[in-house]
Amino acid sequence: MSGRQTGQTGARADMLVVAPHPFFTPRGTPFSVYYRTLVLAQEGVRIDLLTYHPGQDVDIPGVRIVRIPRIAVLEPVPVGPSVKKLFLDVFVFFWTIGMLIRHRYGLVHAHEEAVFWCRALKPIFRFRLIYDMHSSLPQQLENFGFTKSKILIGIFRFLEDSCLKAADAVITICPDLRDYALQQGVRKEKHFLIENSIFDDVRLAASPSAAVDPDAEEVVFSAQNPTMVYAGTFEKYQGIDRVIKAFAQITGQYPAARLVLAGGTPEQVAAMKAVAAGEGLSGQCVFTGRVSKKTALRLNREADVLLSPRIDGTNTPLKIYEQLASGKPLIATRIWSHTQVLDDAYCFLVEPSPDSIADGMRNVLSNPDEAKRRAENARKLYDREYARPVYEAKIRALLAEMNFKGAAPCAPGKGRAGPASSGPV
């Protein structure tokens, strides 16, 4: 078997990270994998990261990326559970075994469903297992409409519970998952709540295509045009259609206002453009398509108002932490994804309906002093609870629990990264 490898060469790794995702792509879990791996490497952990073939290579000193072979018929890989992911995970499973045979890692960091096979391999290869729980897997099967079979969902719940108990450490990303893990019997000393709360520009090994961000570069902000920005995926649960309909309700009162929507596949953007056209919006509603992390951060930084219109879910989205840190007023829907982190002291909470979102938009634009006060509160909350020093301290606590005593930490921009290589895993 052979795959594709990039990154460090010639150094024995301390940890195998198994990330069954198209890494790197600009969406939630791959961002989490990137920042976890980046900080672990900066703390001195030498890492092999096993992932799918699709995705851009990233430049993290001390990290070698190993990809399974390309299977073009299974691309693109959708968000959430799918038959495509099931087939790809079979390949990742066999690559995991091959890498464990060759390298005998002391630590294995399994993201999401990778924990199922890593938990089975743990007693054979005698590694310490970290389960990075981005979501409840049986819950995902229901939320994404993958299956309604109670038997299949029950099997996944049994496997998940087994993995929670067998792991040497469990990472969760929000209070809801923390509470679930502890209810399932995870001991407090084994549990680590590490929110996806850092968001530096992603260091890609090669620059993305120049075709990625041209529409975003055309977005010019001015004091005469109060601009609301959403930057993220366009999946149905994000509520993009509702925010467009809400914005259409306020354009008569605020004719200079603009709505910038950054993200989405071409098909998703086309669908939302049709919604905007149906609401009579033209130049006031700007679609950029997918943008780089750097551009998304720029749009958030220059916006007047930020939006998180998600309509359901229990996991706090990564974008919330960026929005808290931005110092800009935030309108967010009053759902558990948001309210386990936010309240009305830090943002403008609204119901996930066009009418309520429109009321929130009017409230922010007509009360600039209150909007500024809540934005300042949000920034202080981020600095106190979620900023990079807090994140790094949690990673160090995790490594201490794992009794990791590795090499000296790699300073940013330095380390063992070497030229790209290819050949057998």
C-alpha positions in Angstrom: 0.0 0.0 0.0 1.2 3.5 -0.7 -0.2 7.0 -0.1 1.1 10.5 -0.2 3.2 12.1 2.5 4.2 15.7 3.2 6.1 17.3 6.0 8.8 16.0 8.3 11.1 13.2 7.3 13.6 11.2 9.3 12.2 11.8 12.8 10.3 9.2 14.8 6.8 10.5 15.7 5.4 10.5 19.3 1.8 10.6 18.2 -0.4 9.3 15.5 -3.3 11.7 14.7 -6.2 9.9 12.8 -8.4 12.5 11.2 -11.1 10.9 8.9 -11.8 14.1 7.0 -10.7 16.0 3.9 -7.8 17.8 5.6 -7.3 20.6 5.2 -10.6 22.1 4.0 -12.2 25.3 5.4 -14.9 23.8 7.6 -15.5 23.1 11.2 -13.8 19.8 12.2 -10.7 20.2 9.8 -10.2 23.6 11.5 -10.3 21.9 14.9 -7.8 19.2 13.7 -5.5 21.9 12.4 -5.3 24.0 15.6 -5.1 20.9 17.9 -2.2 19.6 15.8 -0.5 23.0 15.5 -0.4 23.6 19.3 0.5 20.0 20.1 3.5 20.3 17.7 4.5 23.6 19.3 4.5 21.8 22.6 7.1 19.4 21.3 5.0 16.5 20.1 6.2 14.9 16.9 3.2 13.9 14.9 2.1 11.8 12.0 -1.3 12.9 10.8 -3.3 10.3 8.8 -6.2 11.6 6.8 -8.2 11.4 3.5 -6.6 12.2 0.2 -8.6 15.4 -0.7 -7.5 18.5 1.1 -4.7 21.1 1.0 -1.4 20.4 2.7 -0.5 22.6 5.6 2.8 23.7 6.9 3.1 22.7 10.6 6.7 22.1 11.7 7.1 18.7 13.3 4.1 17.2 11.5 4.0 14.7 8.6 0.8 14.4 6.8 0.0 10.9 5.4 -2.9 10.5 3.0 -4.7 7.4 1.8 -4.7 6.9 -2.0 -7.1 9.1 -4.0 -10.5 7.5 -4.9 -11.9 10.0 -7.3 -15.4 8.5 -7.4 -15.8 9.3 -3.7 -15.0 13.0 -4.1 -16.1 15.5 -3.0 -16.5 14.3 0.6 -19.7 15.8 2.1 -20.2 17.2 5.5 -21.5 14.7 8.0 -22.1 11.0 7.9 -22.3 9.5 4.4 -21.7 6.3 2.4 -18.7 7.9 0.8 -17.1 8.5 4.3 -17.9 4.9 5.2 -15.8 3.6 2.3 -13.0 6.0 2.9 -12.9 5.0 6.6 -12.2 1.4 5.6 -9.0 2.6 3.9 -8.1 4.8 6.9 -8.6 1.8 9.1 -6.1 -0.4 7.2 -3.6 2.6 7.0 -3.9 3.0 10.7 -2.9 -0.7 11.3 0.0 -0.3 8.8 1.3 2.8 10.5 1.0 1.3 14.0 2.9 -1.8 12.9 5.7 0.3 11.4 6.0 3.0 14.1 4.6 1.9 17.4 3.4 5.3 18.6 3.0 5.9 22.3 0.0 8.2 21.8 -2.9 8.0 19.3 -5.2 11.0 18.9 -8.4 9.8 17.3 -10.9 12.4 15.9 -14.6 11.5 15.7 -15.3 8.0 14.2 -11.6 7.1 14.1 -12.0 6.3 17.7 -14.0 3.2 16.9 -11.1 1.3 15.3 -8.4 3.0 17.4 -10.2 1.7 20.5 -10.2 -1.8 19.1 -6.5 -1.6 18.2 -5.5 -0.1 21.6 -5.0 -3.4 23.5 -3.0 -4.9 20.6 -0.5 -2.0 20.1 -0.6 -0.8 23.7 -0.8 3.0 23.0 -2.5 5.6 25.1 -5.7 6.8 23.4 -7.0 10.4 23.2 -10.6 10.6 21.9 -11.4 14.0 20.4 -15.2 14.1 20.5 -16.4 16.8 18.1 -20.0 15.6 18.3 -22.0 12.6 19.5 -21.8 10.2 16.5 -25.2 8.5 17.0 -26.7 12.0 17.2 -25.0 12.9 13.9 -26.6 9.9 12.2 -30.0 11.4 13.1 -29.3 15.1 12.5 -27.9 14.5 9.0 -30.7 12.1 8.0 -28.2 9.3 7.4 -30.5 6.7 9.0 -33.6 6.3 11.2 -32.8 2.8 12.2 -33.0 2.5 15.9 -30.8 -0.6 15.7 -28.0 1.1 13.9 -28.2 4.2 16.1 -28.1 1.9 19.1 -25.0 0.2 17.9 -23.3 3.5 17.4 -24.3 4.6 20.9 -22.9 1.4 22.4 -19.7 1.8 20.5 -19.4 5.5 21.5 -20.0 4.7 25.2 -17.4 1.9 25.0 -14.8 4.4 23.5 -15.5 7.0 26.1 -14.8 4.5 28.8 -11.7 3.0 27.1 -10.0 6.2 26.2 -7.1 7.5 28.4 -8.4 11.1 27.8 -11.5 12.5 26.2 -11.6 16.0 24.7 -14.9 17.7 24.1 -15.5 21.0 22.4 -18.5 22.6 24.3 -20.3 22.3 27.6 -23.1 20.2 26.0 -20.7 17.4 25.0 -18.8 17.8 28.3 -22.0 17.1 30.2 -22.8 14.1 27.9 -19.3 12.6 28.3 -19.4 12.9 32.1 -22.9 11.4 32.2 -21.6 8.4 30.3 -19.1 7.7 33.0 -15.9 9.6 31.9 -13.9 10.4 34.9 -13.4 14.1 35.5 -9.6 13.8 35.5 -9.7 12.1 32.1 -11.9 14.8 30.6 -10.7 18.0 28.9 -13.0 20.7 27.6 -11.0 22.4 24.9 -13.1 24.7 22.8 -12.3 25.4 19.2 -11.5 28.9 20.2 -8.3 29.9 18.3 -8.4 31.0 14.7 -5.0 32.2 13.4 -4.6 32.2 9.6 -4.0 28.6 8.4 -0.5 28.1 7.1 -1.0 26.3 3.8 1.9 24.5 2.3 1.1 26.1 -1.0 -1.0 29.2 -1.8 -4.6 28.4 -2.7 -5.8 29.0 -6.2 -6.1 32.7 -7.1 -9.6 31.9 -8.1 -10.7 31.3 -4.5 -11.3 34.9 -3.2 -11.7 37.3 -6.1 -15.3 38.3 -5.1 -14.3 38.8 -1.5 -11.6 41.1 -2.6 -14.2 43.3 -4.2 -16.0 43.9 -0.9 -15.2 47.4 0.1 -16.4 48.6 3.6 -17.4 52.2 4.3 -19.0 54.2 7.1 -21.9 55.1 4.7 -22.8 51.4 4.2 -23.4 49.5 7.4 -22.4 46.0 6.5 -23.5 42.7 8.1 -21.2 39.7 7.5 -21.7 35.9 7.7 -18.7 33.8 7.0 -19.0 30.0 7.2 -20.5 27.0 5.5 -23.9 27.2 3.7 -25.3 23.9 5.1 -29.0 23.9 5.7 -28.7 24.1 9.5 -26.8 27.4 9.2 -30.0 29.3 8.3 -28.7 31.4 5.4 -32.1 31.6 3.7 -33.6 33.0 6.9 -31.0 35.7 7.3 -31.5 36.8 3.7 -35.3 37.0 4.2 -34.7 38.9 7.5 -32.4 41.4 5.7 -35.0 42.0 3.1 -37.3 43.2 5.8 -35.0 46.0 6.9 -33.7 47.4 3.6 -36.6 49.9 3.4 -35.6 51.4 6.7 -31.9 51.0 6.1 -31.4 51.4 2.3 -27.6 51.8 2.6 -27.2 48.5 4.6 -25.5 45.6 3.0 -25.3 41.9 3.7 -22.1 39.9 2.8 -22.4 36.1 2.7 -19.0 34.4 2.5 -18.8 30.6 1.9 -20.8 27.9 0.2 -20.3 25.6 -2.7 -21.2 26.9 -6.1 -24.5 25.0 -5.9 -25.3 26.3 -2.5 -24.5 29.9 -3.5 -26.7 29.6 -6.6 -29.6 28.5 -4.4 -29.2 31.4 -2.0 -28.8 33.9 -4.8 -32.2 32.7 -6.0 -33.6 33.3 -2.5 -32.1 36.8 -2.6 -33.5 37.5 -6.0 -36.9 36.3 -4.8 -36.8 38.9 -2.0 -35.9 41.7 -4.4 -32.3 42.1 -3.2 -29.6 42.9 -5.8 -26.5 45.0 -5.0 -27.3 45.0 -1.3 -26.7 41.3 -0.9 -23.1 40.2 -1.8 -22.0 36.5 -2.2 -18.3 35.8 -2.3 -18.3 32.0 -2.5 -15.7 30.1 -0.5 -12.9 32.2 0.9 -9.6 31.6 2.6 -9.3 31.8 6.4 -7.3 35.0 6.0 -10.1 36.6 3.9 -12.8 35.4 6.3 -11.0 37.1 9.2 -10.6 40.3 7.2 -14.3 40.3 6.4 -15.2 39.8 10.1 -12.6 42.5 11.2 -14.0 45.1 8.8 -17.8 44.3 9.3 -20.1 46.5 11.3 -22.3 43.6 12.4 -21.6 39.8 12.5 -24.2 37.1 12.2 -24.6 33.5 13.3 -28.1 32.5 12.1 -27.8 28.8 12.8 -31.2 27.2 13.3 -30.5 24.1 15.3 -27.7 22.1 16.9 -26.0 21.5 20.2 -22.3 22.1 19.4 -20.9 25.6 19.6 -19.5 26.6 16.2 -15.9 27.7 15.9 -17.0 31.0 14.3 -18.6 32.1 17.6 -15.1 32.5 19.2 -13.9 34.5 16.2 -16.9 36.7 16.6 -16.5 37.2 20.3 -12.9 38.2 19.8 -13.7 40.6 16.9 -15.0 43.5 19.0 -18.0 43.7 16.7 -21.7 43.4 17.6 -23.0 39.9 17.1 -26.5 38.7 16.2 -27.0 35.1 17.1 -30.0 32.8 17.3 -31.3 31.7 20.7 -30.5 28.0 20.4 -28.4 25.8 22.6 -25.4 25.8 20.2 -25.1 29.5 21.1 -26.6 30.0 24.5 -24.2 27.5 26.3 -21.6 30.2 25.5 -23.5 33.4 24.9 -26.2 35.5 26.6 -27.6 39.0 26.1 -24.7 40.6 27.8 -22.4 39.7 24.9 -24.6 39.7 21.8 -28.1 40.2 20.5 -29.9 36.9 20.8 -32.9 36.3 18.5 -35.2 33.5 17.6 -34.3 31.5 14.5 -37.0 33.0 12.3 -36.7 35.8 9.7 -38.9 38.1 11.6 -36.9 37.8 14.8 -33.6 38.1 13.0 -34.8 41.2 11.3 -35.8 42.7 14.7 -32.2 41.9 15.9 -30.8 43.7 12.9 -32.9 46.8 13.6 -32.0 46.7 17.2 -28.2 46.7 16.5 -28.4 49.4 13.8 -30.6 51.7 15.9 -28.7 51.3 19.2 -25.0 51.8 18.4 -23.9 52.6 22.0 -25.5 49.4 23.3 -24.1 47.4 20.4 -20.6 48.7 21.2 -21.1 47.8 24.9 -22.0 44.3 24.2 -19.2 43.9 21.7 -16.7 45.1 24.3 -18.1 42.6 26.9 -17.7 39.8 24.3 -14.1 40.7 23.7 -13.4 40.6 27.4 -15.1 37.2 27.7 -13.0 35.8 24.9 -9.8 37.1 26.5 -10.7 35.7 29.8 -12.1 32.3 28.8 -11.0 31.3 25.3 -7.9 33.1 24.1 -4.8 31.3 22.9 -3.0 31.2 26.2 -6.0 29.5 27.8 -6.2 27.0 24.9 -2.5 26.3 25.1 -2.7 25.7 28.9 -5.5 23.1 28.3 -3.3 21.3 25.8 -0.4 21.2 28.3 -2.7 19.8 30.9 -3.8 17.1 28.4 -0.1 16.2 27.7 0.6 16.1 31.5 -2.3 13.6 31.9 -0.8 11.5 29.2 2.6 11.7 30.9 4.2 13.0 27.7 7.8 13.9 28.1 9.0 14.7 24.6 11.3 17.0 22.7 11.5 20.7 23.5 8.6 22.7 22.1 8.9 23.9 18.5 8.8 27.6 18.1 6.4 28.8 15.5 8.1 28.7 12.1 10.8 26.3 13.2 11.0 22.6 13.6 11.6 19.3 11.7 9.5 19.9 8.7 11.2 18.6 5.6 10.5 18.3 1.9 7.5 16.4 0.6 8.0 12.7 0.2 6.0 9.9 -1.3 6.0 6.1 -1.0 4.9 3.4 1.3 3.3 4.4 4.6 
